[in-house]
């Protein structure tokens, strides 16, 4: 959950936060409107993050073994296996149903 903004101090802590008298007596309090805006920003951020994860998942599934081998050969990581073996293992993992299902479930919940 994203951090919630500070809605400011109450004007009168003993009575809650009385709103100034306005033109419309049925208008929502300002704090409620601010909270609704904050929640909408949080929802939109979660949807964007889920879409980015889904896009990244499909881009990893479309990577070939040769592309992954190039990535592992050009990296400065200490690998236990050769870059070709690591690339093949990564390709097999990216093509698995487990990888696809777990990432799409997380993207769907986001």
Buried (B, 14 or more C-beta within 10 A) or exposed (E): EEEEEEEEEEEEEEEEBEEEEEEEEEEEEBBEEBBEEBEEEBEEEBEEEBEEBBEEBEEBBEBEEEEBBEBBEEEEEEEEEEBBEBBBEBBEEBEEEEBBEEBBEBBEEB
